[in-house]
Amino acid sequence: MNVSPLTMRRLKNFRANKRGYYAALVFSVLFLISVFAEFIANDKPIIVVFNGQIHFPVFEKISETYYGGEFETEADYKDPFVEDLITQKGFFVMPLIEYSYDTINYDLKVPSPSPPTFENLLGTDDQGRDVLARLIYGFRISVFFGLTLTILSSIIGIFIGGIQGFYGGKLDLFGQRFIEIWSGLPVLYLLIIISSFVEPSFWILLFIMLLFSWMSLEGVVRAEFLRARNFEYVKAAKALGVKNTKLMFKHVLPNAMVATLTLMPFILSGSIATLTSLDFLGFGLPPGSPSLGEMVAQGKANLQAPWLGLSAFITLSLQLSLLVFIGEAVRDAFDPRKVI
């Protein structure tokens, strides 16, 4: 694979920013852990060997009767009766954290929210659910939501901004007036109205936020296209009869992507902060979903349990700080003035 000298220079600039480089490594490790959350924090075994057959309960539902029990419902692997049935004819391996994000610990010795113990390393919330498991799953949801929103809004913003900046004139004029009106709409009020008759879900929230988030990149891309359309190579390509679509996306867009890519990590952190804020206010993901904002709200409602607020605050601040550091390193990587 041949790597261009420009790409090599950008990689060196990125690595030269030590804070951003190590932040990218730490964030990648944390995200990788959250991706495999079902194998780290779950109330189901990673693998079950029973009667010579290998099963993965994470991916399949196995009834209790299969192991010799009495109920047709899915087996409760934390039940001592089910554990004895399996160990008689095989074995099973549980994850490091034997609780999922919605698993309730009924064996607490103190009322919930309970303080940290060896069984629940960060304690439990006000419903007896493991805080560490909810943090891992909540980290994954927030990153997936932020990445999806950032990618989709970037595509829409780049497309609309590119058309406005390249053609200009009345198209640009009417487009800017529409954006001014559209950006003035109250997003929070719309969410409140929609949540009154539709239960907000991941995709509904994503769709509503996407209606407004694309404007964050539109202005930057529009300005870059307005600047680039007067360059000599663009005028020469037009004189040679190059089609506008090919000129826009093959010649002008790569120049505009430098400014766009430097903003993406900051847009990602803003998307995560928006989801957390909505969950904190109660207009975000459905109740029971693992959410950092919901955990912050629990910390606010249970001041006698500081581990709830501190756990959510540390996780959220670490997540956003890492993204900001990565954004600074990306900005340095695409800065043409930095030469190593």
C-alpha positions as CSV (number, residue, x, y, z in Angstrom):
1,M,0.0,0.0,0.0
2,N,1.5,3.3,-1.2
3,V,1.0,6.2,1.3
4,S,1.4,9.7,-0.1
5,P,4.0,12.0,1.4
6,L,1.2,14.4,2.4
7,T,-0.5,11.6,4.4
8,M,2.7,10.6,6.0
9,R,3.3,14.2,7.1
10,R,-0.2,14.4,8.6
11,L,0.4,11.2,10.5
12,K,3.6,12.5,11.9
13,N,1.9,15.7,12.9
14,F,-0.8,13.7,14.7
15,R,1.7,11.6,16.6
16,A,3.7,14.7,17.5
17,N,0.8,15.9,19.5
18,K,1.5,13.5,22.4
19,R,-1.6,14.4,24.3
20,G,-3.9,13.8,21.4
21,Y,-2.1,10.7,20.3
22,Y,-2.3,9.0,23.6
23,A,-5.9,10.2,24.0
24,A,-6.8,8.5,20.8
25,L,-5.2,5.2,22.1
26,V,-7.0,5.4,25.4
27,F,-10.3,6.2,23.7
28,S,-9.9,3.4,21.2
29,V,-9.3,0.9,24.1
30,L,-12.3,2.2,26.0
31,F,-14.5,2.0,22.9
32,L,-13.3,-1.5,22.1
33,I,-14.2,-2.6,25.7
34,S,-17.6,-1.1,25.4
35,V,-18.2,-2.8,22.0
36,F,-17.7,-6.2,23.6
37,A,-19.8,-5.2,26.7
38,E,-21.9,-8.4,26.5
39,F,-18.7,-10.4,27.1
40,I,-17.5,-8.2,30.0
41,A,-20.7,-7.3,31.9
42,N,-23.6,-9.7,31.6
43,D,-25.8,-12.0,33.7
44,K,-25.4,-14.7,31.1
45,P,-22.3,-17.0,30.7
46,I,-19.9,-16.3,27.9
47,I,-19.9,-20.1,27.0
48,V,-21.8,-23.1,28.3
49,V,-20.6,-26.7,27.7
50,F,-23.5,-29.0,28.4
51,N,-23.8,-32.7,27.4
52,G,-20.9,-32.2,25.0
53,Q,-22.6,-29.3,23.3
54,I,-21.2,-25.8,23.2
55,H,-23.6,-22.9,23.6
56,F,-23.2,-19.1,23.7
57,P,-26.1,-17.7,25.8
58,V,-25.1,-14.2,24.8
59,F,-26.3,-14.9,21.3
60,E,-29.0,-17.5,21.9
61,K,-31.9,-18.0,24.4
62,I,-31.9,-21.4,26.1
63,S,-34.8,-22.5,28.3
64,E,-34.4,-23.9,31.7
65,T,-35.9,-27.2,30.6
66,Y,-33.0,-27.8,28.3
67,Y,-30.8,-28.2,31.4
68,G,-33.3,-30.3,33.2
69,G,-35.3,-27.6,34.9
70,E,-39.0,-27.1,35.2
71,F,-39.8,-23.8,33.4
72,E,-39.9,-23.1,29.7
73,T,-38.6,-19.6,30.2
74,E,-35.0,-18.6,29.6
75,A,-32.6,-20.0,32.2
76,D,-31.5,-17.7,35.0
77,Y,-27.8,-18.5,35.3
78,K,-27.5,-16.8,38.6
79,D,-30.0,-19.2,40.2
80,P,-28.1,-21.8,42.2
81,F,-30.5,-24.5,41.0
82,V,-29.7,-23.8,37.4
83,E,-26.0,-23.6,38.2
84,D,-26.1,-27.1,39.8
85,L,-28.0,-28.5,36.8
86,I,-25.3,-27.3,34.4
87,T,-22.3,-28.3,36.5
88,Q,-23.7,-31.9,36.7
89,K,-23.2,-32.4,33.0
90,G,-20.8,-29.6,32.0
91,F,-19.5,-26.2,33.0
92,F,-20.0,-22.5,32.2
93,V,-17.8,-19.4,32.2
94,M,-19.3,-16.1,33.5
95,P,-18.1,-12.6,32.5
96,L,-15.9,-10.5,34.8
97,I,-18.9,-8.5,35.9
98,E,-21.9,-10.9,36.4
99,Y,-24.5,-8.2,35.9
100,S,-25.9,-6.6,32.8
101,Y,-27.1,-3.0,32.6
102,D,-30.7,-4.1,33.6
103,T,-29.9,-6.8,36.1
104,I,-31.2,-6.2,39.6
105,N,-29.2,-7.5,42.5
106,Y,-31.8,-8.9,44.9
107,D,-29.2,-10.0,47.4
108,L,-28.1,-6.6,48.6
109,K,-27.4,-6.4,52.3
110,V,-28.3,-2.7,52.5
111,P,-31.1,-0.8,50.7
112,S,-30.3,0.5,47.2
113,P,-28.5,2.6,46.2
114,S,-25.8,0.5,47.9
115,P,-22.2,1.5,48.3
116,P,-19.3,-0.1,46.3
117,T,-18.4,-3.7,47.3
118,F,-16.3,-6.5,45.8
119,E,-19.5,-7.8,44.0
120,N,-20.6,-4.3,42.7
121,L,-17.3,-2.4,42.3
122,L,-19.0,1.0,41.8
123,G,-22.1,0.2,43.9
124,T,-25.7,0.0,42.7
125,D,-28.2,2.6,41.6
126,D,-31.6,3.3,43.2
127,Q,-33.1,0.2,41.5
128,G,-30.3,-2.2,42.6
129,R,-28.6,-2.3,39.2
130,D,-24.8,-2.5,38.9
131,V,-23.3,1.0,38.2
132,L,-20.2,-0.2,36.4
133,A,-22.2,-2.4,34.0
134,R,-24.4,0.6,33.2
135,L,-21.4,2.8,32.7
136,I,-19.9,0.4,30.1
137,Y,-23.2,0.1,28.2
138,G,-23.9,3.8,28.5
139,F,-20.5,4.6,27.1
140,R,-21.2,2.5,24.1
141,I,-24.6,4.0,23.4
142,S,-23.3,7.5,23.7
143,V,-20.4,6.9,21.3
144,F,-22.5,5.1,18.8
145,F,-25.1,7.9,18.9
146,G,-22.5,10.5,18.5
147,L,-20.7,8.8,15.7
148,T,-23.9,8.1,13.8
149,L,-25.1,11.6,14.2
150,T,-21.8,13.1,13.3
151,I,-21.4,11.0,10.1
152,L,-24.9,11.6,8.9
153,S,-25.0,15.3,9.7
154,S,-21.5,15.7,8.1
155,I,-22.8,14.1,4.8
156,I,-25.9,16.4,4.7
157,G,-24.0,19.5,5.8
158,I,-21.2,18.9,3.2
159,F,-23.7,18.3,0.4
160,I,-25.8,21.3,1.1
161,G,-22.9,23.6,1.9
162,G,-21.1,22.5,-1.2
163,I,-24.0,23.2,-3.5
164,Q,-24.6,26.7,-1.9
165,G,-20.9,27.7,-2.1
166,F,-20.2,26.4,-5.6
167,Y,-23.3,27.8,-7.3
168,G,-23.8,30.9,-5.1
169,G,-26.3,33.5,-6.4
170,K,-30.0,33.2,-5.6
171,L,-29.6,29.5,-4.5
172,D,-27.1,30.6,-1.9
173,L,-29.3,33.5,-0.8
174,F,-32.5,31.5,-0.4
175,G,-30.5,28.7,1.3
176,Q,-29.0,31.1,3.9
177,R,-32.4,32.6,4.7
178,F,-33.9,29.1,5.1
179,I,-31.0,28.1,7.5
180,E,-31.5,31.2,9.5
181,I,-35.2,30.4,10.0
182,W,-34.6,26.7,10.5
183,S,-31.8,27.2,13.1
184,G,-34.2,29.4,15.1
185,L,-36.7,26.6,15.8
186,P,-36.6,25.4,19.5
187,V,-35.3,21.9,19.4
188,L,-36.0,21.1,23.1
189,Y,-39.7,22.2,22.7
190,L,-40.0,19.9,19.6
191,L,-38.6,17.0,21.7
192,I,-41.1,17.7,24.5
193,I,-44.0,17.8,22.1
194,I,-42.9,14.6,20.3
195,S,-42.2,12.7,23.6
196,S,-45.8,13.6,24.8
197,F,-47.3,11.2,22.2
198,V,-44.4,9.0,21.0
199,E,-41.9,7.3,23.3
200,P,-38.4,8.6,22.3
201,S,-36.1,5.9,21.0
202,F,-32.5,5.8,19.7
203,W,-33.6,6.3,16.1
204,I,-36.3,8.9,16.8
205,L,-33.8,11.0,18.8
206,L,-31.2,10.6,16.1
207,F,-33.7,11.7,13.4
208,I,-34.8,14.8,15.4
209,M,-31.2,15.8,16.2
210,L,-30.2,15.2,12.5
211,L,-32.8,17.7,11.4
212,F,-30.8,20.5,13.0
213,S,-27.2,19.2,13.6
214,W,-26.2,19.3,9.9
215,M,-26.0,23.1,10.0
216,S,-22.9,23.0,12.1
217,L,-20.7,22.0,9.1
218,E,-22.8,23.7,6.4
219,G,-21.3,27.2,7.0
220,V,-17.7,25.9,7.0
221,V,-18.1,23.9,3.8
222,R,-20.0,26.8,2.1
223,A,-17.2,29.2,2.9
224,E,-14.5,26.8,1.6
225,F,-16.4,26.3,-1.7
226,L,-17.0,30.0,-2.1
227,R,-13.2,30.5,-1.7
228,A,-12.2,27.6,-3.9
229,R,-14.5,28.3,-6.8
230,N,-12.3,31.3,-7.7
231,F,-9.1,29.3,-7.8
232,E,-7.2,29.2,-11.1
233,Y,-7.4,25.3,-11.4
234,V,-11.2,25.5,-11.0
235,K,-11.5,28.1,-13.7
236,A,-9.2,26.0,-16.0
237,A,-11.3,22.9,-15.4
238,K,-14.5,24.7,-16.3
239,A,-12.8,26.0,-19.5
240,L,-11.9,22.4,-20.4
241,G,-15.5,21.4,-20.0
242,V,-15.4,19.4,-16.8
243,K,-18.8,18.8,-15.4
244,N,-19.8,20.7,-12.3
245,T,-20.5,17.5,-10.2
246,K,-17.1,16.1,-11.0
247,L,-15.5,19.5,-10.3
248,M,-17.3,19.8,-7.0
249,F,-16.6,16.4,-5.5
250,K,-13.3,15.5,-7.1
251,H,-11.4,18.8,-7.1
252,V,-13.0,21.3,-4.7
253,L,-14.3,19.0,-2.0
254,P,-10.8,17.6,-1.0
255,N,-9.7,21.1,-0.2
256,A,-12.8,21.8,1.9
257,M,-12.4,18.5,3.8
258,V,-9.4,19.8,5.6
259,A,-11.5,22.3,7.6
260,T,-14.3,19.8,7.9
261,L,-12.3,17.0,9.4
262,T,-10.8,19.2,12.0
263,L,-14.3,20.0,13.3
264,M,-15.6,16.4,13.4
265,P,-14.2,15.4,16.8
266,F,-15.7,18.5,18.4
267,I,-19.0,17.8,16.7
268,L,-18.8,14.2,18.1
269,S,-18.3,15.5,21.6
270,G,-21.1,18.0,21.2
271,S,-23.5,15.2,20.0
272,I,-22.6,13.1,23.1
273,A,-23.1,16.1,25.4
274,T,-26.5,16.7,23.7
275,L,-27.7,13.1,24.3
276,T,-26.5,13.3,27.9
277,S,-28.4,16.5,28.5
278,L,-31.6,15.2,27.0
279,D,-31.4,12.0,29.1
280,F,-30.7,14.1,32.2
281,L,-33.9,16.2,31.5
282,G,-35.9,13.0,30.9
283,F,-36.5,13.6,27.1
284,G,-33.8,11.2,25.9
285,L,-33.7,7.4,25.6
286,P,-36.5,5.3,27.1
287,P,-36.5,4.6,30.8
288,G,-34.2,1.8,31.8
289,S,-31.8,2.4,29.0
290,P,-28.1,2.6,30.1
291,S,-27.4,6.3,29.8
292,L,-24.8,8.6,31.3
293,G,-27.3,11.4,31.5
294,E,-29.8,9.2,33.5
295,M,-27.0,8.3,35.9
296,V,-26.2,12.0,36.4
297,A,-29.9,12.5,37.2
298,Q,-29.8,9.7,39.7
299,G,-26.7,11.2,41.3
300,K,-28.6,14.5,41.6
301,A,-31.7,12.7,43.2
302,N,-29.5,10.6,45.6
303,L,-27.0,13.0,47.1
304,Q,-26.6,10.4,49.9
305,A,-25.0,8.1,47.3
306,P,-22.0,10.1,45.9
307,W,-20.7,7.2,44.0
308,L,-23.6,7.6,41.5
309,G,-22.8,11.2,40.5
310,L,-19.0,10.8,40.7
311,S,-19.0,7.7,38.5
312,A,-21.1,9.3,35.8
313,F,-19.2,12.6,36.0
314,I,-15.8,11.0,35.8
315,T,-16.8,8.9,32.9
316,L,-18.5,11.7,31.0
317,S,-15.6,14.2,31.6
318,L,-13.0,11.6,30.6
319,Q,-15.0,10.8,27.4
320,L,-15.4,14.4,26.3
321,S,-11.8,15.4,27.3
322,L,-10.3,12.6,25.2
323,L,-12.4,13.7,22.2
324,V,-11.3,17.3,22.6
325,F,-7.6,16.2,22.8
326,I,-8.1,14.0,19.7
327,G,-9.7,17.0,17.9
328,E,-6.6,19.2,18.7
329,A,-4.3,16.5,17.3
330,V,-6.4,16.2,14.1
331,R,-6.3,20.0,13.8
332,D,-2.5,19.9,14.0
333,A,-2.3,17.0,11.5
334,F,-4.2,19.0,8.9
335,D,-2.5,22.3,9.6
336,P,-0.3,23.1,6.5
337,R,1.9,25.4,8.6
338,K,3.1,22.5,10.8
339,V,6.1,20.8,9.2
340,I,8.1,18.2,11.1
